Amino acid sequence: MGRPNVLLVVLDCVRAANTSLLGHRRKTTPFLEEFGREATVYTQARTTASWSLTAHTSLFTGVPSEGHKLQITERLQPGQTIFDFLDGEGYETGVFTENPYLTVHPSGLSDSFETVVTERPDSTDVDDPSETRNGVDGFWYADRLAEWIDEQTESWAACLNLMDAHMPYATRDAYDEWGADFYWATHDELPIKWEWSVYGEQLPAGVGQLLEPLYDGAIRQTDAILEQVIGALEARGVLDDTLVVITSDHGDGFGEPPQAATEPPAVMHGMGTQEELFHVPLVVRGPGQTGGRRIESLATLAQFPDAVLAAFDGEADDSGWFVAPDGQTTAYQAPPTGQTAEYAEQYTDEPDRFRQSASLVYRDGPGDTVYKRAAWGDDEYEAVVRGRRSESSDDTPIDRPPSDVVADSAEHSETLEITQLAAGEDEMAEYDIDGFEDIDLQSRLERLGYL
């Protein structure tokens, strides 16, 4: 085998707790369970942040969120990601997603890829537009990825980000196994920024429970898309030449209660310290790997560049590439800036409560146990996570405040080159990338609930 291909599949918003791979009561990920029999399944993987931009930056660079602190008002300068490294080694690189932060937003993440494929908002380029409520979904991107692979004559590296489990949902009827008319009516009537209606107490946090069955159907759809993608690699005879990493950038909340005294309930993502936001699925198949294994040790997505380099250097079997160094990892969310900070003022009577940082420290424990110490602003708590369940505790082996641990991590992290965007650039309406003109960035961000 020559140099391996690299495929990173990000199941946007999919949390570990709702995957049947890790024990969820609904059969949401049957294919991922099957694929995991010949891959490495990490049961205690953590992302480094709870929203797309910062989480993907860490995933691509290996620098923890407290190290780079990239915000929506800043740009990552080119040449600093693992995909840039592979491009320099002669790889063809591509990203395929509706996620605007990876494609059309001027954050700079799209600069890591030669090919950027994203749909026009009014696209109808599907075999049967009636199959999906929005016209284009993850199956469309899976097809574009397969077509792109067919064109490659050299080793390639791709990121496929699937937004099917991100609200608003547009699940095909074939995978909407647990939805009901009442649930869908609730979904369709909620405001795009429904989390702020909860934070401002115009809606009860419990309304999220009506959305979770729809979320599970959306995860079931992402699983079917995964099956198509892996089947395409197998049919083309390139699966055994490819490092496949399947994970999520962060989870999602449906009103789970706070654990720190002043933090909000977990609603959607981007705010809070709850496990529903940070515990993510992770399945890795090294190039040529055939033996499955289950790793219960604490793992971190910040190890992705190291995993790629291990495969690049000839290792064919993932024996623990994502295990957290020294048994400890961190996560961090900077206080919100821009419009998110303004929403706190607009929707709530206590805006400062929602303008706090989130600092989390995890330490590996025995078996499938992880110790956690976290802080929302100045409010700290300790917890023990066993499997998918988090329990409050006042006795963990993490003996330093999480803010101190995170500060030390930031001080010793690699420095990334980041610059401020020009005034208004983070909200620019149009962006021309790889032939896609007139993509309304603001409309897309609003449709996904980011604005």
N, C-alpha and C positions, 0 to 999 in steps of 0.2 A: 504494500500500500504506500502511495506517495503522501503528500501533505493532506491532512484531513480537511474536509469541508466543515463548516460550523453553522449550525442552525439553532438560534435562540428563539423560543416561542414564549411570549409573555401573555398569560391569560389575565388581561387587565381586570382588576377588582376582585379576582377570585381568592377567597380566603380558605385557609386549610380546613376550617371547621365544617365547611359545607361540601367537601369532596368525599365521596364514598371510598376513595383511595385511602383516606385516613379515618374512616369509620362513620361517616355521616349516614343517617338512617335511610335517606333517599338515594337511589342508585344514580347519582349524578355523573360519575366518571367511570363507566364500565370499560371503555377502551384504555384509559390511563392505567387502570388496574392490570389489564392484560399486558400492556406495554411494560409496566413495572416489573413483570416477572423476568425480564431479561435486561433490566436496568437497575440503577441505584436509586432507591426511594429514601429521601430524607424526611423523617417525621417531625423534626423540630427545626425547620428552616425559618429564618427571620429576614425580612426586608430591612432596609436602613431608614426608610421614611414612609409616610402614609399617603403620598400622592405622587402622580406620575413623573413630574419633571425632576424632582430631587431624587426619587428612587431610581429612575433610569440613569441619571448621571452617575450615581454610585455603581450601578450595575455595569455600566460601560467602562468606567475608569478604575474601579476598585477602591476609590476613596470614600470613606464613610460620609454620611450627610453632614455631620458636624465639621468635617474637614473641608468640604467644598462650599456648603451653604448657598448653593445656587438658588436664586429666587426668580420669580416670573419677570422681574425687572432687570435681569442680568443675562449676559451671554457667555457661554463657554467657548473659548477660542479654539480653533481647529487644531487637530493633531494630537489630542490627549487621550483618546479612547482606544480600547483594544481593537476596534474595527479600523481605526486609523493605522495601527500597527500592521494589521493583516493587509490592508491596502498597500502599505509600503513594501510588503513581502510578495506583491504580485497577485493578491486575491482580488476577485470581483466582489463588491459589497453592495447590499441592497436592504432597504427597509420597506415593509408592506403593512400599512395600517391606516385607520381612520383617525388615530390619536393625533391631535394637532400639535402637541408638544414635540413629537418625533418627526414631524413632516413639514408643517407650514409656519410654525411659530419661530420667531427669530432667536430662540434660545441657543441655537447652534448645534443641537444634537443631530439634526439632519445632515450637517456638514461631514459627518463620519461615513456617509454612504454615497457611492457613485450613483446608484439608482434609488429613487424615492417614488414609491407608488402609493397614491392616496386618491380616494374617490372624489368626484365632483358632487356637491350636495344634491344636484338634480339628476344624478346618473341613473340610467335605466338599463345599463349593460349587463343584464342577467337573463338567463334562459327563460325564467318565468317570474316576472316582477311580483305576482300575487303571492309567491312563496314567502315573502318577507315584508313586514310592514314598512320598512324604509327603503326598499329597492335594492340596497347593497348591504351585505353583511360579511361575516368572516369567511364564508364559502367563496365569495368573490375574490378575496385576498389570497386564499389558498390556491385558487386557479391561477392568479397572476404570478404567485411564487413559483408554481410548477412550470409555467411558460418561461419564466426567467431562467430557471435551472436548465431547461432544455437548450437555452442559448449559450450556456457557459462552456468554454473550452479549457478553462483553468480552474484551480481550486476556488471555491466561493465561500462567502460568509454572509448570512442573512439574519435579520431580525423580523419576525412576524409577530405583531402585537394585535391580539384579538380583543375587540371592544364589546363583544356580544353580551358580556355579563356586567357591563356598565350601563347605568340608567341614562336615558330611557330605554327600556327593553324593547326588542323587536324580534322576539323568538318565533321561529317557524312552528306551525301547528304540530309538526311531527315530533318536536322536542318539548313542547309546552305541556308536560305530563302532569303538573300539579297545579296549574292555574285554574281559575274559575272566573266567571263573568264579574263577580263582585270584586275580586282582586284586581282584575284588569280595569274596571271602572274606577277604582281607587287610584291606580297607577296613572290613568289618563287624566284624572282631575287634579292631581297634585301639582303645585307650582314647580317649575324647574328647580328653583332653589328651595326645595321643601325642607332641607335641613335647617334653614334659618327660620322657617315657620315653627319648627320644633324648639330651636334655641330661644326664640322670642315668645314661646308658650302660646302661640296661636293654634298649634296642633300638638296633640299628645305624642310622646315618643313611641307609644305602642302602635301607632299607625304603621310603623315599619314592619311589624310582624305580618301585616297583610301583603307585603311585597316579597317576603322571603320565599314563598312557594314559586313566584315568578322568577326570582333570582336563581333558584335551583334548576328551573327549566332552561334558563339561559346558560348555566354551567353545563347542563347536559348537551346543549347545542355546541359549546366550545369543544366538548369532548368528541363530538361527531366530526367537527372540523379537524381536530387533531388526528383522528383516524384517517381522514382523507389525506392529510399532509404526509403522515408516515407511510401510508399506502403508496403515495406518489413517489416517495424516495425509494421504496422497495421495488416498485415497478420499473424504475429507471436504473436499478442496480447500484445505487449510490448510498443506501442506508448504512452499509458496513464501512463506508469511507467517510462517515459524517459524525461529528460530535453533536449530539442532540441534547439541548437543555430546555426543559419545560418548567416554567415557574410562573409567578405572578409578581407584579410590581408592588402590590399592597392588597389588603382586604377591603371589606365594606361593612358598615354598621347598619343595623336596623332597629336602633333604639336601645342597645345594651347599656346598662347603667354605668355611671362613672365609678372609678375606683379611687382616684384622688378627690379630695374634698370639694374642690371648686371646678374640676373639669366638666365639660358637657357630656351628655350621653353620646354613645358612638352612633352617629347618623351619617350615612355615606362615608366619606373619608377625608383626611387632611387635618383632622382636629381630634386630639385625645391620645390616650396611651393604652387603650384596651387591646387585648390580644387579637380580637377580631380584625384589627387594622394591620397588625404586624406579623402574625403567624401565617405563612404562605406555603402552598405546596411546592415541592421541588423534586423532579425526576430527571436523572441524567443517564444517558447511554453513551459511553465512550465509543470511539470508532472501532467497530469490530467486537464490542462487548456482547456477550451472550448470556452470562451468568447474572442472575438477579441478586440483589442484596438490599437489606433494609438497615439504614443507619439511624440510630436514635440519638446520637450525639448532637449537640447544638451546632447548627450550620448557619452561614451568612451568605447572602447574595453578593456581598462585596468580593467574594472569592471567584466570581465568574472570570475575570481576566486571567487569574492564575490557572483555572481549569482549562481555559483555551490554550495557554502556553504549555501546559502539561501535555495536552493532546498534540500540539504543534511539535513538541520535542519527541514525540514518538510513543507516549504512553497510550495504550489502547483501552484500558480498563479503569473506570472510575472506582478507586478504592477509598474515597473520602476526600475528594478535592475541595468540597465546600465546607468541611468541618471548620468551625471557628478556631483560629489560632489561639493557643493557650486556654482553650475552653471558655472564652469570653468574647462577647460582641456587643455593639451598641447600636442604638437608633436615635435619631434626633429630628425634631421638626422645629424650624425657626418660627418666631412669631410672624403671623401673616402680614403681608404688605399689600399695597395697591387696593384693588376693589374688595378683596376679602376683608381687609381691615376696616374698610368703609361700611361693609355690610353689618359688622358688629355694632357700629353706631346707629345704623339705619333700622335694624330689626330688634335690638335688645336694649334693655334698661341698664345693663352692666357690661358695656363694651370691653372694659379691661379684662374681664373674665375670659374673653375669647381671643385675647391678644397675647397669649402666653406661649412660651416654648415648651416642647415636650422632650424630656430626656429619659432614655431607657437604657438600662444595663442588664444584660443576660449572662448567666454563668451556668455551665453545664453541670448537671446533677446525675445521680445514678439512674441507669435505664432510660426510660422515656420521660425523664423529669428535668425541668429547667427552672433555675432560680431567677427571679426578676426583682429589680428595684427600679422604680420609675418616679418621675416628678412631672407634674403639670404646674409650670411656674415654680413657686416655692413649696407647693404641697406634694409631699412624698408619700409613697407606700411601698410595701414589700409583698410579694406574692410567690407562690409556687405553682408552676404549670406542670400538670401530669397529663400526658397525651394532649388532648385538645381542651382540657379543663383548667381554668385558672382559679386558685383559691387564695384568699388573703392570708398573710402570714406576717409575723413579727420576728422571724428567726431565719434569716437567709445568710449564706456565707459572703454576701456582698456587703462589706463593712464601711464603704465610703459613699457619700451622697452621689447620686447619679450625675448631678451637674458637674461635680469635680472630675468624675471618671470621663465624662464626655469632653470636658475642657482639656484634659490630658490627651485624649485621643486626637482632638483637633490639633493640638500643638505638635504632635508627632506624626501627623498625616502628611502625605505628599501634598505639595502646594499646586493647585490648578490655576491656570491663567483664566480669569473671569473679568469681564468688563461690563460697565453699566450700559444698558440700551439707551439710545437717544430718546428724548422726551416723546412719549406717545407711541414709540415703536412697538411696545409690547401689546398694544391694542390696534395695530394697523389692520386695515380691512382686507387688503389684497396682498398676495404673495405669489410670485411666479417661480415654480420649481419644476424642473424636468418636463416642461411642456404643459403643465397644468396651470392655466391662467384663470383669473377671476374666481378663485376660491375665496369665499367670504369667511375669513378667519373668525371674525367676531360672531357671525351666525353659528359657526360650528362649535365654538367654545360655549355659546349660550345653550345650544341644543344638548350639550353634554353636562350642563350645569356648572360650568367653570366661571361664568360671568353672570 
